[in-house]
Amino acid sequence: MTDTPATGDVRLQGVEHRVVDTGPVSTLEEAARLRGVPPSAVIKTMVIRRSEDDYVFVLVPGDRAIDWPKLRATLGERRLS
């Protein structure tokens, strides 16, 4: 396995964890199946654009969707994409 900034993070030292590298997948269901977990245990990382050069990452449980009005209110934005 290749070391990455995530796997080399000192905050993981002493924390029980498992890295699963399944390669590319086409669906959330496929990702969950290859990892042997339910879809709710997969975390989707969504890149949300606030403005021309301003982006945020939003982590969403696999079996849930973004609540856009709530996200806009939380970020104090009228428009996101």
Backbone bond lengths (Angstrom), bond angles and torsions (degrees), N, CA, C in turn:
res aa  C-N    CA-C-N  psi(-1)  N-CA   C-N-CA  omega(-1)  CA-C   N-CA-C  phi
1 M - - - 1.454 - - 1.523 108.92 -
2 T 1.306 116.39 140.81 1.450 122.90 178.81 1.517 109.77 -83.57
3 D 1.346 115.31 134.73 1.460 118.61 174.77 1.521 108.96 -71.71
4 T 1.306 115.43 140.46 1.459 122.73 178.42 1.522 107.94 -129.82
5 P 1.326 118.62 168.54 1.461 119.36 175.20 1.534 112.32 -56.05
6 A 1.328 116.42 -34.63 1.465 119.45 -179.55 1.527 111.01 -69.25
7 T 1.345 117.21 -47.33 1.463 119.25 -177.68 1.522 112.18 -72.90
8 G 1.345 117.67 -22.40 1.456 120.80 179.18 1.516 113.93 -91.45
9 D 1.315 117.64 1.49 1.470 121.82 -177.18 1.529 109.77 -64.54
10 V 1.320 116.56 126.07 1.461 120.92 -178.67 1.524 112.42 -62.31
11 R 1.327 117.13 -20.68 1.471 119.23 179.10 1.518 111.83 -68.09
12 L 1.339 118.10 -15.11 1.465 121.48 177.23 1.521 112.19 -86.08
13 Q 1.320 117.75 -12.99 1.460 120.08 179.80 1.519 109.65 -61.40
14 G 1.317 115.25 125.56 1.462 120.32 -180.00 1.516 113.77 82.24
15 V 1.336 118.46 -2.06 1.451 122.30 179.14 1.526 107.92 -101.21
16 E 1.321 116.25 123.53 1.456 119.56 178.93 1.528 109.32 -66.18
17 H 1.311 116.30 125.96 1.459 120.76 179.12 1.526 108.91 -155.70
18 R 1.312 115.20 166.62 1.458 122.05 -179.53 1.517 107.41 -138.60
19 V 1.320 116.74 131.29 1.455 121.88 177.16 1.517 107.21 -99.69
20 V 1.327 116.45 126.79 1.461 122.22 179.23 1.518 107.44 -119.87
21 D 1.324 116.09 117.59 1.460 120.91 178.48 1.522 107.72 -109.78
22 T 1.315 116.41 104.61 1.467 120.80 -177.59 1.515 112.25 -100.42
23 G 1.330 117.26 -7.33 1.453 119.60 -174.90 1.515 109.95 80.94
24 P 1.332 116.83 -172.30 1.466 120.72 -178.12 1.532 112.22 -63.94
25 V 1.314 115.10 144.05 1.463 121.93 175.25 1.521 108.39 -131.47
26 S 1.335 116.05 160.84 1.468 120.56 -178.16 1.515 113.80 -102.33
27 T 1.333 117.02 -24.74 1.460 119.80 -176.91 1.529 109.95 -138.55
28 L 1.309 115.37 160.60 1.454 121.08 174.58 1.523 110.16 -61.09
29 E 1.321 116.28 -41.76 1.459 120.51 -179.24 1.522 111.19 -61.07
30 E 1.335 117.08 -39.92 1.458 121.07 177.98 1.522 110.61 -65.21
31 A 1.317 116.67 -42.79 1.465 120.66 178.30 1.519 110.69 -60.33
32 A 1.315 117.24 -44.54 1.459 121.08 179.73 1.525 110.92 -64.16
33 R 1.318 116.69 -44.98 1.467 121.14 -178.93 1.524 110.90 -60.82
34 L 1.330 117.90 -46.18 1.461 121.38 -179.71 1.522 112.40 -64.37
35 R 1.321 116.70 -27.34 1.465 120.76 178.81 1.522 112.60 -90.75
36 G 1.325 116.27 -9.59 1.457 120.07 179.84 1.509 113.72 71.66
37 V 1.330 116.07 33.53 1.467 121.14 -179.13 1.523 109.43 -132.15
38 P 1.328 118.14 162.28 1.465 119.96 174.52 1.529 110.27 -72.40
39 P 1.337 118.07 156.23 1.466 120.77 178.58 1.531 113.76 -53.20
40 S 1.325 117.68 -31.89 1.469 120.46 -179.86 1.524 112.53 -65.54
41 A 1.328 118.07 -18.39 1.464 121.74 -179.29 1.522 112.73 -89.00
42 V 1.333 117.49 -6.94 1.460 121.57 177.40 1.522 108.02 -90.87
43 I 1.313 116.46 135.39 1.464 120.67 179.21 1.527 108.61 -103.74
44 K 1.334 115.63 122.23 1.462 120.83 175.46 1.519 108.00 -87.78
45 T 1.335 116.17 135.50 1.459 121.65 175.42 1.524 107.75 -105.99
46 M 1.305 116.08 115.25 1.459 122.05 -178.54 1.528 108.70 -106.82
47 V 1.320 117.04 132.84 1.463 121.90 175.44 1.524 107.06 -96.27
48 I 1.314 116.06 118.26 1.461 122.45 -175.70 1.531 108.93 -112.22
49 R 1.315 115.40 130.52 1.467 120.69 179.88 1.524 109.85 -91.64
50 R 1.330 115.02 122.80 1.464 120.70 176.22 1.519 110.70 -90.43
51 S 1.317 116.97 -41.96 1.462 123.24 178.33 1.518 107.78 -154.57
52 E 1.326 116.57 -173.87 1.467 120.77 -172.51 1.526 113.74 -50.32
53 D 1.321 118.07 -45.30 1.462 121.57 -178.06 1.525 112.40 -122.28
54 D 1.312 117.76 29.76 1.464 121.39 -176.23 1.525 109.44 -133.04
55 Y 1.318 115.55 114.70 1.461 121.86 -178.56 1.523 109.64 -126.79
56 V 1.312 116.99 153.23 1.459 122.98 173.35 1.524 108.21 -130.78
57 F 1.316 115.74 153.05 1.456 121.49 172.99 1.521 107.86 -97.60
58 V 1.320 116.15 134.75 1.455 121.61 176.67 1.525 106.85 -120.77
59 L 1.327 116.86 123.78 1.459 121.94 178.67 1.521 108.81 -96.50
60 V 1.334 115.86 127.92 1.456 121.50 -173.96 1.524 109.00 -129.82
61 P 1.341 118.66 129.50 1.465 119.13 174.11 1.526 109.98 -55.33
62 G 1.327 116.15 144.55 1.452 121.88 -173.91 1.510 116.06 -55.43
63 D 1.310 117.07 -30.80 1.461 119.76 -177.41 1.530 112.82 -95.65
64 R 1.323 117.01 13.73 1.466 120.84 -178.57 1.518 109.95 -123.33
65 A 1.318 116.06 165.82 1.467 122.75 177.92 1.527 108.31 -122.23
66 I 1.318 115.76 158.76 1.462 120.13 176.87 1.523 109.31 -68.52
67 D 1.317 115.74 134.05 1.466 122.27 171.69 1.529 105.48 -91.16
68 W 1.335 116.35 94.34 1.460 121.30 -172.77 1.528 113.58 -58.57
69 P 1.327 121.01 -45.45 1.473 118.64 177.86 1.532 112.21 -60.20
70 K 1.316 117.36 -40.90 1.459 120.84 179.65 1.528 110.71 -66.91
71 L 1.341 117.58 -41.01 1.458 120.77 178.63 1.529 110.56 -63.93
72 R 1.345 117.38 -44.04 1.468 120.09 178.16 1.525 110.52 -60.07
73 A 1.319 116.65 -42.92 1.468 120.11 179.75 1.528 110.95 -65.16
74 T 1.322 117.15 -42.50 1.464 121.58 -179.85 1.524 111.46 -62.55
75 L 1.334 116.10 -40.81 1.468 120.71 -179.23 1.521 113.14 -85.90
76 G 1.337 117.17 -8.17 1.452 120.54 -178.89 1.527 112.38 69.09
77 E 1.308 116.40 34.04 1.465 121.87 -177.90 1.525 109.79 -118.60
78 R 1.327 115.87 145.64 1.467 120.13 175.09 1.510 111.56 -88.75
79 R 1.343 115.55 -24.52 1.460 119.21 -175.24 1.523 110.25 -139.40
80 L 1.324 116.39 132.98 1.472 123.65 176.77 1.523 107.77 -136.75
81 S 1.318 115.81 156.55 1.464 119.11 173.87 1.510 110.00 -146.90
